[in-house]
Amino acid sequence: MRYSHILHKSRGKHTLFNWQSILTVFLILAVFTTVVSLSGTIHLDKIAFVGGLIASLSRVVIAYMIAFVLAILIALIVVSNKTVEALLLPVFDVLQSFPSFILFPVLVVALNNQPNTVIVFVLVITMIWPLLFAIISGIKGRRNDLEEAATVFGAVGLKRFYEFTLPMLMPSIITGSIVSWGEGWEFIIGAELLVHTNFGVGQYLGFLADSKQNQPLVFGIILLLFFLFILNKLIWLPLLHASTEYQADA
């Protein structure tokens, strides 16, 4: 399964914000100021681009939250019974390779041409697989002695989930989330080109390409990559380092 992988262990402790993060923030602000000053000469529509970026970010965030909740629930169901696991895992393994773009024509008609709902729905289908398989892998790799210790100390029901299961799965959740987040952004650009939306960074970049505005198009792509770099550097990488503190030594 392409998303079932083990996070390499890190012995060092990390904090979410350190001097490197602060330096990165100042560097990002400097680059961003330079980019904004150049945008006027390249004739990039700031309102259309920023508005589209916010709309796309909102769709990805909503889809991620839905996919995260579903992945947790499905993973717990799958590993709870050997028969269920044997039946569902091969099905999920096939479904993760299913081209989600095929669903667009059907969903546009079925959902009465509601572009936001269609995009979010297919985004969830796209983003859930790396999360699901990472969480399943994390659950299956749990240590029996820690499970028994949690039981001895009275961790049952929701208390067990929040105080034991969720922290135990944190490395798997973060690594799965990083892959899921990347696939979501890769997917939404094409989705907004296929489904007519009022706002969306993919829709705006597609407009620039159709109207042969090559300089603003290249500049917009660079800005998008820069924005994704910021999110990765300031959010996902610190979370990835912090999550290693939840790993138990073998």
Sequence and secondary structure as in RCSB ss.txt:
>XXXX:A:sequence
MRYSHILHKSRGKHTLFNWQSILTVFLILAVFTTVVSLSGTIHLDKIAFVGGLIASLSRVVIAYMIAFVLAILIA
LIVVSNKTVEALLLPVFDVLQSFPSFILFPVLVVALNNQPNTVIVFVLVITMIWPLLFAIISGIKGRRNDLEEAA
TVFGAVGLKRFYEFTLPMLMPSIITGSIVSWGEGWEFIIGAELLVHTNFGVGQYLGFLADSKQNQPLVFGIILLL
FFLFILNKLIWLPLLHASTEYQADA
>XXXX:A:secstr
 TT        S   SS HHHHHHHHHHHHHHHHHHHHHHHHT  HHHHHHHHHHHHHHHHHHHHHHHHHHHHHH
HHHHT HHHHHHHHHHHHHHTTS GGGHHHHHHHHTTS HHHHHHHHHHHHHHHHHHHHHHHHHHT  HHHHHHH
HHTT  HHHHIIIIIHHHHHHHHHHHHHHHHHHHHHHHHHHHHHS  SS HHHHHHHHHHTT HHHHHHHHHHHH
HHHHHHIIIIIHHHHHHHGGG    
